[in-house]
Amino acid sequence: MATIVPLSAVDPKMIDQLLDAAFGIERRARTAYRIRHGAPVLDGVSFAALDEDEYLAGSIQLWPVALLDPAGRPHPMIMVGPVAVAPGYQGQGYGKALMAASLGALEAGFDDGAPPLPQVMIGDPDYYRRWDFTARHTGGWTCPGSFDPDRLLVRTGNPAILPTEGILGPWPR
Ligand SMILES: CC(C)(COP(=O)(O)OP(=O)(O)OC[C@H]1O[C@@H](n2cnc3c(N)ncnc32)[C@H](O)[C@@H]1OP(=O)(O)O)[C@@H](O)C(=O)NCCC(=O)NCCS
């Protein structure tokens, strides 16, 4: 089963190779990369998964981003992803373990009981709906690049605070 370690425990070059294997080398041109361009990865909530022999099987990275509303106000959010599991390891629970680690760390990070910021991602709704990610509230949102609206997903305990319109980009800008 997966051993989850902080992302910073793994050589960044190995993470790059994993992401190339999971998404292809053209991944850097994706809109998700533009949304978080220049933002620092969030160390305490980003993880890697190792197999029994300590080979790298998967990774998850979270980033500070913001939705800029039509009045020019930035609403801070956390971008989840890429979530990547190496081809030989897919379907064995690594993705679910990585998601549980990051979402658990986000929720544990607020010991005063305050809820975490809304989490946003571009991903497969069939996979991510098990953690309550949904495109229901993102219909008026845009991105700095092309995207499939059905795959622009958000997760929050309080959808009422989400702006109905805006464009996603890095935080800080
Ligand atoms: C998508 C991904 C992160 C899932 O991780 P994983 O370790 O393979 O998946 P897990 O073993 O944790 O989860 C398996 C479960 O997810 C389901 N599942 C896996 N990929 C799915 C997908 N793309 N859509 C819907 N369900 C999916 C499986 O049917 C299984 O369901 P079950 O728990 O009901 O049996 C991984 O396969 C991956 O990195 N793929 C390459 C990149 C990619 O295609 N990403 C697309 C999403 S951004």
The ligand as an SDF file (V2000), in Angstrom:
LIG
                    3D

 48 50  0  0  0  0  0  0  0  0999 V2000
   -6.7470    9.9020  -12.4500 C   0  0  0  0  0  0  0  0  0  0  0  0
   -5.7470    9.3260  -11.4550 C   0  0  0  0  0  0  0  0  0  0  0  0
   -5.1520   10.4450  -10.6270 C   0  0  0  0  0  0  0  0  0  0  0  0
   -6.4730    8.3500  -10.5310 C   0  0  0  0  0  0  0  0  0  0  0  0
   -5.5710    7.7620   -9.6270 O   0  0  0  0  0  0  0  0  0  0  0  0
   -5.5390    6.1710   -9.4610 P   0  0  0  0  0  0  0  0  0  0  0  0
   -4.5280    5.8610   -8.4160 O   0  0  0  0  0  0  0  0  0  0  0  0
   -5.3570    5.5520  -10.7930 O   0  0  0  0  0  0  0  0  0  0  0  0
   -7.0140    5.8800   -8.9460 O   0  0  0  0  0  0  0  0  0  0  0  0
   -7.4030    5.1580   -7.5720 P   0  0  0  0  0  0  0  0  0  0  0  0
   -6.8610    3.7670   -7.5950 O   0  0  0  0  0  0  0  0  0  0  0  0
   -7.0710    5.9940   -6.4040 O   0  0  0  0  0  0  0  0  0  0  0  0
   -8.9740    5.1490   -7.6770 O   0  0  0  0  0  0  0  0  0  0  0  0
   -9.5890    4.1500   -8.3770 C   0  0  0  0  0  0  0  0  0  0  0  0
  -11.0520    4.4840   -8.4890 C   0  0  0  0  0  0  0  0  0  0  0  0
  -11.1620    5.6410   -9.3100 O   0  0  0  0  0  0  0  0  0  0  0  0
  -11.8530    5.3210  -10.4940 C   0  0  0  0  0  0  0  0  0  0  0  0
  -11.2040    6.0880  -11.5410 N   0  0  0  0  0  0  0  0  0  0  0  0
   -9.9070    6.1320  -11.8680 C   0  0  0  0  0  0  0  0  0  0  0  0
   -9.6810    7.0270  -12.8710 N   0  0  0  0  0  0  0  0  0  0  0  0
  -10.9040    7.5480  -13.1540 C   0  0  0  0  0  0  0  0  0  0  0  0
  -11.3530    8.5060  -14.0820 C   0  0  0  0  0  0  0  0  0  0  0  0
  -10.5400    9.1240  -14.9420 N   0  0  0  0  0  0  0  0  0  0  0  0
  -12.6840    8.7970  -14.0880 N   0  0  0  0  0  0  0  0  0  0  0  0
  -13.5340    8.2050  -13.2240 C   0  0  0  0  0  0  0  0  0  0  0  0
  -13.1660    7.2840  -12.3180 N   0  0  0  0  0  0  0  0  0  0  0  0
  -11.8610    6.9650  -12.2950 C   0  0  0  0  0  0  0  0  0  0  0  0
  -11.7420    3.8390  -10.6310 C   0  0  0  0  0  0  0  0  0  0  0  0
  -12.8180    3.3090  -11.3690 O   0  0  0  0  0  0  0  0  0  0  0  0
  -11.8370    3.4020   -9.1620 C   0  0  0  0  0  0  0  0  0  0  0  0
  -13.1610    3.4820   -8.6960 O   0  0  0  0  0  0  0  0  0  0  0  0
  -13.6510    2.6630   -7.3650 P   0  0  0  0  0  0  0  0  0  0  0  0
  -12.9120    3.2340   -6.1670 O   0  0  0  0  0  0  0  0  0  0  0  0
  -15.1100    2.9570   -7.2980 O   0  0  0  0  0  0  0  0  0  0  0  0
  -13.3000    1.2420   -7.6230 O   0  0  0  0  0  0  0  0  0  0  0  0
   -4.6110    8.5470  -12.1620 C   0  0  0  0  0  0  0  0  0  0  0  0
   -5.1550    7.4530  -12.8450 O   0  0  0  0  0  0  0  0  0  0  0  0
   -3.7870    9.3480  -13.1470 C   0  0  0  0  0  0  0  0  0  0  0  0
   -2.8410   10.0250  -12.7600 O   0  0  0  0  0  0  0  0  0  0  0  0
   -4.0860    9.2360  -14.4440 N   0  0  0  0  0  0  0  0  0  0  0  0
   -3.2920    9.9240  -15.4690 C   0  0  0  0  0  0  0  0  0  0  0  0
   -3.6520   11.3500  -15.5240 C   0  0  0  0  0  0  0  0  0  0  0  0
   -5.1060   11.5290  -15.8320 C   0  0  0  0  0  0  0  0  0  0  0  0
   -5.6590   10.9040  -16.7150 O   0  0  0  0  0  0  0  0  0  0  0  0
   -5.7540   12.4360  -15.1380 N   0  0  0  0  0  0  0  0  0  0  0  0
   -7.1370   12.7220  -15.3660 C   0  0  0  0  0  0  0  0  0  0  0  0
   -7.7270   13.4270  -14.1780 C   0  0  0  0  0  0  0  0  0  0  0  0
   -7.0280   15.0520  -14.0030 S   0  0  0  0  0  0  0  0  0  0  0  0
  1  2  1  0
  2  3  1  0
  2  4  1  0
  2 36  1  0
  4  5  1  0
  5  6  1  0
  6  7  2  0
  6  8  1  0
  6  9  1  0
  9 10  1  0
 10 11  2  0
 10 12  1  0
 10 13  1  0
 13 14  1  0
 14 15  1  0
 15 16  1  0
 15 30  1  0
 16 17  1  0
 17 18  1  0
 17 28  1  0
 18 19  1  0
 18 27  1  0
 19 20  2  0
 20 21  1  0
 21 22  1  0
 21 27  2  0
 22 23  1  0
 22 24  2  0
 24 25  1  0
 25 26  2  0
 26 27  1  0
 28 29  1  0
 28 30  1  0
 30 31  1  0
 31 32  1  0
 32 33  2  0
 32 34  1  0
 32 35  1  0
 36 37  1  0
 36 38  1  0
 38 39  2  0
 38 40  1  0
 40 41  1  0
 41 42  1  0
 42 43  1  0
 43 44  2  0
 43 45  1  0
 45 46  1  0
 46 47  1  0
 47 48  1  0
M  END
$$$$
